[in-house]
Amino acid sequence: MPASDYASRIRRLAGVLDQLGYDAFLASSPVTMGFLHGLFEGGGERFLTLAVNRSGDCRLICPGLSATQARRQGVQDVRPWNDGQDPMFRIAELADDWGLASGLIAVEDEMRTDHLLAIQKTLPAALFRPGREVIEAFMGRKEPWEVERLERAGAIADAAFEALLGWLRPGMTEAEVAQGIEREMAQRGGGPGFCIVATGANGAEPHHLNDQTVLQPGDAVVLDFGCSVERYPSDITRTVCLGRASDELKRVYETVFRAHHAGRDAARLGAPCQEVDRAARRVIEQAGYGEYFMHRTGHGIGLRGHEDPYMVEGNETPLAVGHCFSVEPGIYLPGRFGVRIENIVYMTEQGCRSLNAEPAPEILELSV
């Protein structure tokens, strides 16, 4: 991304700080620093932070071993420290230069506790607040070029699913299926991602860890996977049946399908995020399966696979153009099977648009 675009993001962040009354924001994760300045680098146990104030000044405090990389990425004000030094002398220097000794400072949620405690000890008169509302104010609303990358990643996942339908068979293990899906995505240009394969009773575990469980005829198989394109991920879930599906499996699938579309239909500009969750949940509750839907209906997606805005009860954030998020209701019957359907959607001026191919309205029964 051009340096001018990063400069624009810093200016926008400064505007948010000014609007919310914060004197500065401290970013510490590779994702947030990469979003703001193209520096996708973490400090690990070493202290590293990108500081931005309400005037639009930007300074990186980093280990000396990261200084050259930071300057190459266009960071103008780089203040390194070396192993054996206490990096807090750089924080004290920052506070003197920017008048932060008794300031109100927003701190990224992902900053290490030991690092934050060291800053607080160095600046005992300053006040520190969670920085989530600062960064989510504009990081959650995607620019068109970001949506294009998400859509490309989604298309790769869609194609991998279509290919999988030709070779998924009983007798394979979950681990083998996961490897096959990852191979399908890689062959189509997908970068590193993830893959959950949960067959039979394992499908009732929404975040099942793939193992050597063998797929059996009649199993419902939950497939939750995605890849990345230029750091932007895809995330879809499909549920299929190996052979003929039972009447109850068909009924549960049909309920989840209706809930999925109810959630998408509720995704209107200005609607609170919780309305998406409520709409999907209402369908499942009316079908008598409410207790078996235990997670939120969706999560935002961008440089992070899970980020704001979340489609969950209590989130009154209004949906706006640029918001990208999943709609993924599910029903999980312990010891029996699970069903989940997930697409990524994007809010436009005309409303909600899917970035994935449409799921089948009835559960796919694969020949065995």
C-alpha positions as CSV (number, residue, x, y, z in Angstrom):
1,M,0.0,0.0,0.0
2,P,1.4,3.5,-0.8
3,A,2.9,5.5,2.0
4,S,0.3,8.2,1.4
5,D,-2.4,5.7,2.3
6,Y,-0.7,4.9,5.6
7,A,-0.4,8.6,6.3
8,S,-4.1,8.9,5.7
9,R,-4.8,6.2,8.2
10,I,-2.6,7.9,10.8
11,R,-4.5,11.1,10.3
12,R,-7.8,9.3,10.6
13,L,-6.7,7.7,13.8
14,A,-5.6,11.1,15.1
15,G,-9.1,12.4,14.4
16,V,-10.7,9.5,16.3
17,L,-8.4,10.2,19.3
18,D,-9.3,13.9,19.2
19,Q,-13.0,13.0,19.0
20,L,-12.9,10.6,21.9
21,G,-10.6,12.8,24.1
22,Y,-7.5,10.6,24.1
23,D,-4.0,12.1,24.0
24,A,-2.4,9.1,22.4
25,F,-2.8,5.5,21.3
26,L,-0.3,2.7,21.8
27,A,-0.4,-0.1,19.2
28,S,1.6,-3.3,19.9
29,S,0.3,-6.1,17.7
30,P,1.8,-6.8,14.3
31,V,-1.8,-6.6,12.8
32,T,-2.6,-3.2,14.1
33,M,0.9,-1.8,13.4
34,G,0.8,-3.3,9.9
35,F,-2.6,-1.8,9.3
36,L,-1.4,1.6,10.4
37,H,2.1,1.7,8.9
38,G,2.8,-1.5,7.0
39,L,5.0,-2.9,9.8
40,F,3.8,-6.5,10.3
41,E,6.4,-7.2,13.0
42,G,6.0,-8.3,16.6
43,G,8.4,-7.7,19.4
44,G,7.6,-10.9,21.3
45,E,9.0,-10.5,24.8
46,R,10.8,-7.3,23.7
47,F,9.0,-4.0,24.1
48,L,7.7,-2.6,20.8
49,T,5.0,0.0,20.3
50,L,3.7,2.3,17.6
51,A,2.5,5.5,19.3
52,V,0.2,8.0,17.7
53,N,-1.1,11.2,19.3
54,R,-4.1,13.4,18.6
55,S,-2.0,15.8,16.5
56,G,-1.1,13.0,14.1
57,D,2.5,12.5,15.3
58,C,3.7,8.9,15.0
59,R,6.7,7.3,16.7
60,L,7.9,3.7,16.9
61,I,9.7,2.5,20.0
62,C,11.3,-0.8,19.1
63,P,14.2,-3.2,19.7
64,G,17.3,-2.2,17.8
65,L,17.1,-5.3,15.7
66,S,13.8,-4.0,14.2
67,A,14.9,-0.4,13.5
68,T,16.2,-0.9,9.9
69,Q,13.0,-2.8,8.9
70,A,10.8,-0.1,10.4
71,R,12.6,2.7,8.5
72,R,12.4,0.6,5.3
73,Q,8.6,0.6,5.8
74,G,8.6,4.3,5.9
75,V,8.4,5.0,9.7
76,Q,10.1,8.4,10.1
77,D,10.5,8.6,13.8
78,V,12.1,5.4,15.1
79,R,13.5,5.3,18.6
80,P,15.4,2.0,19.1
81,W,16.6,0.4,22.3
82,N,19.1,-2.4,22.7
83,D,19.1,-5.6,24.8
84,G,20.5,-4.8,28.3
85,Q,18.7,-1.4,28.3
86,D,15.4,-0.7,30.0
87,P,13.1,0.4,27.1
88,M,11.0,2.6,29.5
89,F,13.5,5.4,29.0
90,R,12.0,5.7,25.6
91,I,8.5,5.9,27.1
92,A,9.7,8.7,29.5
93,E,11.2,10.5,26.5
94,L,7.9,10.1,24.6
95,A,5.9,11.5,27.5
96,D,8.2,14.5,27.8
97,D,8.0,15.2,24.0
98,W,4.2,14.8,23.7
99,G,3.1,16.0,27.2
100,L,1.8,12.6,28.2
101,A,2.9,12.5,31.8
102,S,-0.6,13.0,33.0
103,G,-2.4,12.2,29.8
104,L,-5.2,9.9,28.8
105,I,-3.7,7.1,26.8
106,A,-5.5,4.3,24.9
107,V,-3.7,1.0,24.8
108,E,-4.3,-1.7,22.3
109,D,-6.0,-4.7,23.9
110,E,-3.2,-7.1,22.8
111,M,-0.4,-5.3,24.6
112,R,1.4,-7.7,27.0
113,T,0.5,-7.2,30.7
114,D,4.2,-6.9,31.8
115,H,4.8,-4.2,29.2
116,L,1.7,-2.2,30.2
117,L,2.6,-2.5,33.9
118,A,6.1,-1.1,33.1
119,I,4.5,1.9,31.2
120,Q,2.2,2.6,34.1
121,K,5.1,2.5,36.6
122,T,7.0,4.9,34.4
123,L,4.0,7.3,34.0
124,P,2.2,7.0,37.3
125,A,0.1,10.1,36.8
126,A,-1.2,9.1,33.3
127,L,-4.6,7.3,32.9
128,F,-4.8,4.2,30.7
129,R,-7.9,2.9,28.9
130,P,-8.6,0.0,26.6
131,G,-8.0,1.1,23.0
132,R,-10.5,-1.1,21.3
133,E,-13.0,1.7,20.6
134,V,-10.2,3.7,19.1
135,I,-9.0,1.3,16.5
136,E,-12.4,-0.4,15.8
137,A,-13.8,3.0,14.8
138,F,-12.3,2.7,11.3
139,M,-10.4,-0.6,11.1
140,G,-13.7,-2.5,11.0
141,R,-15.0,-0.6,7.9
142,K,-13.1,-2.1,5.0
143,E,-11.9,-0.2,2.0
144,P,-12.8,-1.6,-1.5
145,W,-9.4,-3.0,-2.1
146,E,-9.6,-4.9,1.2
147,V,-13.0,-6.3,0.3
148,E,-11.5,-7.4,-3.1
149,R,-8.8,-9.5,-1.2
150,L,-11.4,-11.0,1.1
151,E,-13.5,-11.9,-1.9
152,R,-10.6,-13.6,-3.7
153,A,-9.8,-15.6,-0.5
154,G,-13.5,-16.6,-0.3
155,A,-13.5,-17.7,-4.0
156,I,-10.6,-20.0,-3.3
157,A,-12.3,-21.6,-0.3
158,D,-15.5,-22.0,-2.4
159,A,-13.5,-23.7,-5.2
160,A,-11.8,-26.0,-2.7
161,F,-15.2,-27.1,-1.3
162,E,-16.4,-27.9,-4.8
163,A,-13.3,-30.0,-5.4
164,L,-13.7,-31.7,-2.1
165,L,-17.1,-33.0,-3.0
166,G,-15.4,-35.2,-5.6
167,W,-13.1,-37.0,-3.2
168,L,-14.6,-36.9,0.3
169,R,-15.4,-40.5,1.3
170,P,-15.9,-42.7,4.3
171,G,-12.7,-44.3,5.5
172,M,-10.7,-41.1,5.5
173,T,-9.6,-39.6,8.8
174,E,-10.4,-36.0,9.8
175,A,-6.7,-35.2,9.6
176,E,-6.5,-36.5,6.1
177,V,-9.5,-34.5,5.0
178,A,-8.1,-31.4,6.5
179,Q,-4.8,-31.9,4.7
180,G,-6.7,-32.4,1.4
181,I,-8.7,-29.2,1.9
182,E,-5.5,-27.2,2.7
183,R,-3.9,-28.7,-0.5
184,E,-6.9,-27.7,-2.6
185,M,-6.6,-24.1,-1.3
186,A,-2.9,-23.9,-1.8
187,Q,-3.1,-25.2,-5.4
188,R,-5.5,-22.3,-6.1
189,G,-3.1,-19.7,-4.6
190,G,-4.5,-19.6,-1.1
191,G,-2.0,-18.6,1.6
192,P,-1.8,-20.0,5.2
193,G,-5.2,-20.5,6.8
194,F,-7.0,-23.1,9.0
195,C,-9.3,-26.1,8.6
196,I,-11.6,-27.8,11.1
197,V,-13.1,-31.2,10.1
198,A,-15.6,-32.7,12.5
199,T,-17.4,-35.9,11.7
200,G,-20.3,-37.6,13.4
201,A,-20.5,-36.8,17.1
202,N,-17.4,-34.6,16.8
203,G,-19.5,-32.2,14.8
204,A,-21.3,-31.2,18.1
205,E,-18.0,-29.5,19.1
206,P,-18.0,-26.2,17.3
207,H,-14.2,-25.8,17.7
208,H,-13.3,-29.5,17.4
209,L,-9.6,-30.3,17.0
210,N,-9.0,-32.6,14.1
211,D,-7.9,-36.1,15.0
212,Q,-7.7,-39.6,13.6
213,T,-11.4,-40.2,13.8
214,V,-12.5,-42.1,10.7
215,L,-15.4,-40.8,8.6
216,Q,-18.3,-43.4,8.6
217,P,-21.2,-43.8,6.2
218,G,-24.2,-41.8,7.4
219,D,-22.0,-39.2,9.2
220,A,-22.7,-35.5,9.1
221,V,-19.4,-33.8,8.5
222,V,-18.8,-30.1,9.5
223,L,-16.1,-28.4,7.4
224,D,-14.9,-25.0,8.6
225,F,-11.9,-23.6,6.8
226,G,-10.3,-20.7,5.0
227,C,-7.1,-19.4,3.5
228,S,-5.5,-16.0,3.0
229,V,-4.8,-13.7,0.1
230,E,-2.3,-10.9,0.8
231,R,-3.0,-11.3,4.5
232,Y,-6.8,-11.2,4.2
233,P,-8.6,-14.4,5.2
234,S,-11.6,-16.4,4.1
235,D,-13.8,-18.4,6.5
236,I,-16.6,-20.6,5.4
237,T,-18.5,-23.5,7.0
238,R,-20.4,-26.2,5.1
239,T,-22.0,-29.4,6.4
240,V,-22.5,-32.5,4.3
241,C,-23.6,-36.0,4.8
242,L,-21.8,-39.2,3.7
243,G,-24.6,-41.1,2.2
244,R,-28.3,-40.8,3.1
245,A,-29.2,-38.2,5.8
246,S,-31.7,-39.1,8.5
247,D,-34.9,-37.1,8.7
248,E,-33.6,-35.3,11.8
249,L,-30.4,-34.3,10.2
250,K,-32.4,-32.9,7.2
251,R,-34.6,-31.0,9.6
252,V,-31.7,-29.6,11.6
253,Y,-29.9,-28.6,8.4
254,E,-33.0,-26.9,7.0
255,T,-33.4,-25.0,10.3
256,V,-29.8,-23.8,10.2
257,F,-30.2,-22.8,6.6
258,R,-33.2,-20.6,7.4
259,A,-31.4,-19.1,10.4
260,H,-28.4,-18.3,8.2
261,H,-30.6,-16.4,5.8
262,A,-32.6,-14.7,8.5
263,G,-29.4,-13.3,9.9
264,R,-28.4,-12.1,6.5
265,D,-31.8,-10.5,5.9
266,A,-31.5,-8.7,9.2
267,A,-28.1,-7.2,8.2
268,R,-29.3,-3.7,7.1
269,L,-27.5,-0.4,7.2
270,G,-28.0,1.2,10.5
271,A,-29.3,-2.0,12.2
272,P,-27.6,-2.9,15.5
273,C,-25.2,-5.9,15.2
274,Q,-27.3,-7.7,17.8
275,E,-30.2,-7.8,15.4
276,V,-28.3,-10.2,13.1
277,D,-27.8,-12.6,16.1
278,R,-31.4,-12.2,17.3
279,A,-32.9,-13.0,13.8
280,A,-30.8,-16.1,13.4
281,R,-31.4,-17.3,17.0
282,R,-35.1,-16.7,16.7
283,V,-35.4,-19.3,13.9
284,I,-33.5,-21.9,15.8
285,E,-35.4,-21.3,19.1
286,Q,-38.7,-21.5,17.3
287,A,-37.7,-24.9,15.9
288,G,-37.0,-26.1,19.4
289,Y,-33.2,-26.2,19.3
290,G,-32.4,-23.0,21.1
291,E,-30.3,-24.6,23.8
292,Y,-28.1,-26.2,21.2
293,F,-26.9,-22.9,19.6
294,M,-24.4,-21.6,22.2
295,H,-22.2,-19.2,20.3
296,R,-22.6,-15.8,18.7
297,T,-23.9,-15.6,15.1
298,G,-20.9,-13.9,13.6
299,H,-17.6,-12.0,13.9
300,G,-16.0,-9.3,11.9
301,I,-13.2,-10.3,9.6
302,G,-10.2,-8.5,8.1
303,L,-6.5,-8.6,8.8
304,R,-7.7,-10.6,11.8
305,G,-9.8,-13.6,11.3
306,H,-11.9,-12.5,14.3
307,E,-12.4,-8.8,14.9
308,D,-15.0,-6.2,15.4
309,P,-17.9,-6.0,14.8
310,Y,-19.3,-9.0,16.5
311,M,-22.9,-10.2,15.8
312,V,-23.8,-10.9,19.3
313,E,-26.5,-9.9,21.9
314,G,-25.6,-6.6,23.5
315,N,-23.6,-5.2,20.6
316,E,-25.6,-2.1,19.5
317,T,-23.0,-0.9,17.0
318,P,-24.9,0.1,13.9
319,L,-24.0,-1.8,10.7
320,A,-22.3,0.6,8.2
321,V,-20.9,0.4,4.7
322,G,-17.6,-1.5,4.7
323,H,-18.4,-3.8,7.6
324,C,-17.4,-7.4,6.7
325,F,-18.5,-10.3,9.0
326,S,-19.6,-13.9,9.2
327,V,-23.1,-15.2,9.5
328,E,-22.7,-18.7,11.0
329,P,-25.5,-20.1,13.1
330,G,-25.3,-23.7,14.2
331,I,-27.1,-26.5,16.0
332,Y,-25.0,-29.0,18.0
333,L,-26.5,-32.1,19.4
334,P,-24.1,-33.6,22.0
335,G,-23.0,-37.2,21.2
336,R,-24.8,-37.2,17.9
337,F,-24.0,-34.5,15.2
338,G,-23.7,-30.8,14.5
339,V,-24.6,-28.5,11.6
340,R,-23.2,-25.1,10.9
341,I,-23.5,-22.9,7.8
342,E,-21.2,-19.9,7.3
343,N,-20.7,-17.2,4.7
344,I,-18.8,-13.9,4.9
345,V,-20.9,-10.9,4.0
346,Y,-20.1,-7.3,3.2
347,M,-22.3,-4.2,3.9
348,T,-22.8,-2.0,0.8
349,E,-25.0,1.0,0.2
350,Q,-27.6,-1.4,-1.2
351,G,-27.4,-3.7,1.9
352,C,-25.8,-7.1,2.6
353,R,-23.8,-8.9,-0.1
354,S,-22.3,-12.4,0.3
355,L,-18.6,-12.8,-0.5
356,N,-19.1,-16.6,-0.9
357,A,-21.0,-18.9,-3.1
358,E,-24.5,-19.8,-1.7
359,P,-24.8,-22.9,0.6
360,A,-27.1,-25.7,-0.5
361,P,-30.7,-25.3,0.7
362,E,-30.8,-29.0,1.6
363,I,-27.9,-31.0,3.0
364,L,-25.7,-32.5,0.3
365,E,-25.8,-36.3,0.4
366,L,-22.5,-37.6,-1.0
367,S,-22.4,-40.9,-2.8
368,V,-20.4,-43.5,-0.8
